[in-house]
Amino acid sequence: STTLARSTTTAVPTTTTTIYRPGSIVMVIPAGTQARINRGEDVSDVLPLTVNIKVGQYIYLVNKDNYFYSYGPLNVMPLDTTPFFFSVPGTETGYCTISKTTITFNITAFVTELIEAAPAPKSSSPTR
């Protein structure tokens, strides 16, 4: 009798690298955040209560926990990332389900730097 070797395949986990837009604000909710909340631990270190951001600047809320969270106008599903940007300057407030308090977004206008034009070169021809 002949014995055939069985072929086995081992799944190799792959990692995904997320590329964020240059100048973005990336905030991460770590795994275990809800467990910390359930134990009554202080979670004020997870997300800031005030965010200063420019119009058009992206903010990415990365949730590495297994629970849904709201952070002002941003809602993020478990193990997901939510990109967001503001389109007008001003102040936006909202509720954070992690810190259980109000958070503030200070949105400033995007200002480009003005560069003065160089003066026109002087004429090198003699005047008569």
C-alpha positions in Angstrom: 0.0 0.0 0.0 1.2 3.5 -0.8 1.0 6.4 1.7 0.4 9.8 0.2 1.7 12.8 2.0 -0.9 15.3 2.8 -0.4 18.9 1.7 -1.1 21.4 4.4 -1.3 25.1 3.9 -0.5 27.5 6.7 -2.1 30.9 6.6 0.4 33.7 7.0 -1.0 36.8 8.5 -0.5 39.9 6.4 -0.1 43.4 7.8 -1.8 46.4 6.2 0.0 49.7 6.1 -2.2 52.7 6.1 -0.9 55.7 4.3 -2.3 58.9 5.6 -2.4 62.3 3.8 0.6 64.5 4.6 -0.1 66.9 7.5 -2.9 64.7 8.8 -3.8 64.3 12.5 -4.0 60.7 13.4 -5.6 59.7 16.7 -5.6 56.1 17.9 -8.1 54.4 20.3 -6.0 51.6 21.7 -7.2 48.0 22.1 -8.6 47.5 25.6 -10.0 51.0 26.0 -13.5 49.8 26.8 -12.1 47.3 29.3 -10.4 50.2 31.0 -13.7 52.1 31.1 -15.5 49.1 32.5 -12.9 48.8 35.3 -13.4 52.5 36.1 -10.0 53.5 35.0 -9.1 57.1 34.0 -9.1 57.2 30.1 -8.4 60.9 29.7 -5.1 60.0 28.1 -6.8 58.3 25.1 -8.1 61.3 23.1 -7.6 65.1 23.6 -10.5 67.3 24.7 -9.4 70.0 22.3 -8.2 69.6 18.7 -6.7 72.5 16.7 -7.1 71.8 13.0 -7.1 73.7 9.7 -9.8 73.7 7.1 -9.2 70.8 4.8 -6.7 69.1 7.1 -7.6 65.4 7.5 -8.1 63.8 10.9 -8.1 60.0 11.1 -9.7 58.3 14.1 -8.2 54.8 14.3 -10.1 52.4 16.5 -8.1 49.4 17.6 -10.7 48.4 20.1 -13.7 46.1 19.7 -16.3 48.8 20.5 -18.0 51.6 18.6 -17.0 55.1 19.7 -18.1 58.7 18.9 -15.7 61.6 19.1 -17.6 64.8 18.3 -18.7 64.5 14.6 -16.6 61.4 14.1 -18.0 57.9 14.6 -15.8 54.9 14.3 -16.7 51.2 14.1 -14.7 48.6 15.9 -11.3 47.9 14.4 -11.8 50.5 11.7 -10.6 54.0 10.7 -12.7 57.1 10.0 -11.2 59.9 7.9 -12.7 63.4 8.3 -12.0 67.0 7.5 -13.8 70.3 8.2 -14.7 72.5 5.2 -15.3 75.8 7.0 -13.5 77.6 9.9 -15.1 77.9 13.3 -15.6 76.0 16.4 -17.3 72.6 16.6 -18.2 70.9 19.8 -19.4 67.4 20.4 -19.6 64.5 22.8 -16.9 61.9 23.3 -18.1 58.4 24.3 -14.7 57.6 25.8 -14.2 60.5 28.1 -17.9 61.1 28.6 -17.5 64.8 28.1 -17.6 67.6 25.5 -14.8 68.0 23.1 -13.9 71.1 21.0 -12.5 71.3 17.5 -11.0 74.8 16.7 -11.0 75.0 13.0 -8.8 77.7 11.4 -8.7 78.9 7.8 -6.0 77.3 5.7 -3.6 80.1 5.0 -1.0 79.9 2.3 2.2 81.9 2.7 2.4 84.9 0.5 5.7 85.3 -1.3 6.5 88.8 -2.6 7.5 89.0 -6.2 11.1 89.9 -6.8 11.6 93.4 -8.1 12.1 93.7 -11.8 15.7 93.8 -12.8 17.1 97.3 -13.6 17.8 98.0 -17.2 21.5 97.8 -18.0 21.2 100.0 -21.1 22.5 103.5 -20.6 20.0 106.3 -20.8 20.5 109.2 -23.2 
